[in-house]
Amino acid sequence: MRKEGMMWRECEEKRKIAISDEAFQVAGFSPEEALVVEAVPGVILIGRESPLITARKPLMEVFDALGIEPNEVEALMRGGRR
């Protein structure tokens, strides 16, 4: 199955996803560069370094502007547990 620059491939052990060189180039990445892949429920993040931290940085800046400390945000993200 092919959808917008990605191809799903079945293999014996698990599913894999292949992303075309063209899709990487459109996203601003060179097909040869080393990238980090991180997954959270519902999302696969790909970036040069720590894509999850990069993706949540604008949100953390909003919390900071509201006077909410990073440790409070982290506690909320863990379900209210400290």
QUIJOBEL-V506211 format. One record per residue. N is the residue number from 1. RES is the residue in one small letter. SS is DSSP state (a for helix, b for strand, c for the rest). PSI is psi in degrees with one decimal (NA if undefined). Layout:
n = {N;N}
res = {RES;RES}
ss = {SS;SS}
psi = {PSI;PSI}
This chain:
n = {1;2;3;4;5;6;7;8;9;10;11;12;13;14;15;16;17;18;19;20;21;22;23;24;25;26;27;28;29;30;31;32;33;34;35;36;37;38;39;40;41;42;43;44;45;46;47;48;49;50;51;52;53;54;55;56;57;58;59;60;61;62;63;64;65;66;67;68;69;70;71;72;73;74;75;76;77;78;79;80;81;82}
res = {m;r;k;e;g;m;m;w;r;e;c;e;e;k;r;k;i;a;i;s;d;e;a;f;q;v;a;g;f;s;p;e;e;a;l;v;v;e;a;v;p;g;v;i;l;i;g;r;e;s;p;l;i;t;a;r;k;p;l;m;e;v;f;d;a;l;g;i;e;p;n;e;v;e;a;l;m;r;g;g;r;r}
ss = {c;b;b;c;c;b;b;b;b;c;c;c;c;c;c;b;b;b;b;c;a;a;a;a;a;a;c;c;c;c;c;c;c;c;c;b;b;b;b;b;c;c;b;b;b;b;b;c;c;c;a;a;a;a;a;a;a;a;a;a;a;a;a;a;a;c;c;c;c;a;a;a;a;a;a;a;a;c;c;c;c;c}
psi = {135.7;134.7;114.9;60.8;2.8;149.9;127.3;133.9;130.5;140.8;170.6;-37.9;-46.3;173.0;149.2;154.5;135.1;130.8;129.0;154.3;-38.1;-41.7;-41.4;-42.7;-39.9;-34.5;-3.2;14.6;147.2;137.6;-21.4;-14.8;150.4;130.8;157.9;133.8;126.1;143.8;136.7;161.7;119.1;-4.1;138.7;122.8;135.3;129.8;175.7;-36.0;135.6;65.1;-29.8;-43.2;-42.1;-42.8;-34.1;-2.8;-47.3;-36.1;-41.6;-34.0;-36.4;-46.2;-40.9;-42.6;-28.1;-2.1;16.7;123.8;147.4;-37.5;-30.5;-40.2;-46.0;-42.0;-41.5;-38.1;-25.8;9.8;26.6;-3.0;142.1;NA}
